[in-house]
Amino acid sequence: MIRLPAMFAYRNRGFTLLEVLAAVSILSIALLVIARLFSGGSRAIFSSQDHVSVAVRTDIRMREVLCEDLSIEKAWSEITDEGYRLDASIKETLAERTAGLPMKLMEITVSIHRPEAPGKKSFTLKTMRLIKGGRQSSVVSPQ
């Protein structure tokens, strides 16, 4: 049987305290980095979930406004049950371009403001709708 020299004999007894401490510190640093990545990802998920929720609320309210009478210019604000401030407006736009036509172009804007968000962020949707009638036409139609 071959015997190892005395200087290599300690290797068969296990790890030294210094080796164990180095391995534990490297493992803890790796776990800390992984934990920070997961917490950042979950924070982004919650933030995007809130943003999508506000976008859906704004879209629903825009659809409700589009079902109303759009021939009258008006603007209003309301507070939702969840504490959001909603601003809506219906106004005529490009009146000089539609002056001779029997129709007018209305711009509809709906904004939701989140009071608890940092920087008081808001979400705004705009659209336009062509409304027939509503003004006297200078064009004479044959009878």
N, C-alpha and C positions, 0 to 999 in steps of 0.2 A: 504494500500500500504506500502511496506517495503522500508525504506530509508537506503541508504548506509551511513556508517560513513564518516565523513568529510575527512579523509585521503585518501579514495578511490574515492572521487568525481572528482579529476583532471583527472582520466583515461578516462572519457567520453568526454573530450574536444578534443582529438586528440593526435598527436605525439609531442614530445618535439624536440627542435632544435638539441640537441645532438643525438637523435635517427635518425633523418633525415640525419644528417651528417655521421653517422656511416653506414647507409644503402647506401648512395650515394658513399662513399669511397669503400665499399665492391663491389658494382656493377661496379665501374670504374676499380678496379683491375681485376675483372673477365673478363671484356670486353677487357682490355689490353692483358691479357694472350691469349684470343681467337684470337685477331688481330695478335699477333705475330705468332701463330700457322698457320694462313692462309697465312701470308707473307712468312714464311719458306716453306710451301707447294708449293706456286706459284714459289718461287725461284728454288726449286727442279724440278718443271715441265719445266721451261725454260732451265735449265741446261741439263736435259735429252733430251729435244727436240733438242738442239744443238749437243749433242753427237750422237743421232740417225741420224741427218742430215749428220754429218761427216762420220759415218759408212756407210750410203747409198752411199755417193759420192765415198768412197773407194771401195765399192763393185762394183759399176758401172765401175770404172776405171779398176779394176781387170778383169772384164769380157771383157772389150775392149782389154786389154793386152793379154788375153788368145786367142783372135781371130787373133793375129799377128803371125809372124813367130817366133817360139820358139826355133829353132835349132841353133840360133846364140846368143852368150853371149853378153849382152849389159846392160848399165845402163844409165838413164837419169833423169833429173829434169825439172819440168815446174811449172809455176805459173798459177793458175786458174783465171777465171774472178772475182771470189769472194775474191781473195787475199790469197788463200791457196797455200802452196808449196807442190807439189806432187813429190815424189821420187819413181822410179820404177827400178827394176833390174831383169835380166834374167841371171842365171848362172848355170853351170853344177855342180851337187853335187854327192857325192859318186862315183866319177869316178873310184876309185880302185875296187869297187864292180861290176861295169858294164864293166870292161875293155875287157873282152872276148865276150861281147854280141853285137849284131848288133843294139843296141839302147843305149840311154843315158837318164839319169834322170836330168831334169831341175828344179831348184827352182825359183819360181816367187815370188817377194816381191813388194808390193805396200804400200807406207806410205803417209799419208796426215798430214801435220803439220799446226796447227792453230796458226798463229803469234800473234793474239790478246788475246789468252787464257792465264791466269796466269800460269806461269811455262812452257809455250810453249809446251803444251801437243800435242801428236801425236796419230794417229790411224794407225795400221799396220796390213795388211793381208798377209799371206804367204800360198803358195800351191806348189805342185810338179806335174810335168807332164812328162810322159814317152814318149820320142820321138823316133820313129823308124828310122833307118838309121843314117846318119850323121857322121859315122866313119867307117873306114875299120875294118872288122871283121876278127879275126884270125881263125874262124871256117870255115872249107871247106864244102861247100854244094854239094851234089851229083848232077850231071847234067843229 
